[in-house]
Amino acid sequence: MTMAYNFKIIEDCLKCTFREQRLFCDLSREALLKLQNIKATSVYPKGALLCLEGQPPRGVFVLCTGRAKLSTTSSEGKSMILLIA
């Protein structure tokens, strides 16, 4: 198993040790195989920006480990945290 930024990189959803604990983990084997064929695994360092408000999305992110902060900017220019997942 590969490591990056102190996270274990799980390349194969079918061999994931978090199975049945996460959002897509209870998919059928057939559906997991299809997901495995189209997904891309990435690891980001703390503080990395995954997307920017107002920019087109680069894809769908599925968070398996770690945390992500969803924030927005008010009309007054203040940053507001909406959710920490």
C-alpha positions in Angstrom: 0.0 0.0 0.0 1.4 3.4 -1.0 1.6 6.4 1.4 1.3 10.1 0.7 0.9 13.0 3.2 0.6 10.3 6.0 -2.4 8.8 4.3 -2.6 5.3 3.0 -3.6 5.3 -0.7 -6.2 2.8 -1.5 -6.2 2.2 -5.2 -8.7 -0.7 -5.4 -12.2 -0.2 -4.0 -12.7 -3.9 -3.8 -9.7 -4.3 -1.4 -10.4 -1.2 0.7 -10.2 -1.7 4.5 -12.9 0.9 5.0 -15.5 -1.1 3.1 -19.1 -0.8 4.5 -18.1 2.3 6.5 -18.4 4.8 3.7 -20.9 6.2 1.1 -20.2 4.0 -1.8 -19.0 0.9 0.1 -22.3 -0.9 0.1 -22.5 -1.0 -3.7 -22.8 -4.4 -5.4 -19.5 -6.0 -6.6 -20.5 -5.3 -10.2 -21.1 -1.6 -9.4 -17.8 -1.4 -7.5 -16.0 -2.9 -10.5 -17.6 -0.2 -12.8 -16.6 2.5 -10.3 -13.1 1.1 -10.1 -12.7 1.4 -13.9 -13.7 5.1 -14.1 -12.3 6.6 -10.9 -9.0 8.3 -10.3 -7.4 8.2 -6.8 -5.8 11.4 -5.5 -4.3 12.5 -2.3 -4.0 16.2 -1.4 -1.9 17.9 1.3 -3.5 19.9 4.1 -4.7 23.2 2.9 -5.0 22.2 -0.8 -7.9 23.8 -2.7 -10.0 21.2 -4.5 -12.3 23.6 -6.2 -12.9 27.4 -6.3 -16.2 29.1 -6.0 -17.5 30.2 -9.4 -15.2 27.9 -11.4 -16.6 24.9 -13.4 -16.2 21.6 -11.4 -13.4 19.3 -12.3 -15.3 16.2 -11.3 -17.0 14.6 -8.3 -14.9 14.2 -5.1 -15.5 11.2 -2.8 -13.7 11.7 0.5 -12.6 8.3 1.9 -10.2 9.5 4.7 -9.2 12.9 6.1 -11.3 16.0 6.3 -12.5 18.7 3.9 -13.8 22.2 4.6 -16.6 23.7 2.5 -16.6 27.5 2.6 -18.0 30.4 0.7 -17.5 34.2 0.6 -20.3 36.5 1.7 -21.3 39.6 -0.4 -19.2 41.6 2.1 -16.1 39.6 1.2 -16.0 37.5 4.5 -15.2 33.8 4.3 -17.8 31.6 6.0 -17.3 27.9 6.7 -20.4 26.0 5.7 -19.4 22.4 6.6 -16.4 20.3 7.7 -16.7 16.8 6.4 
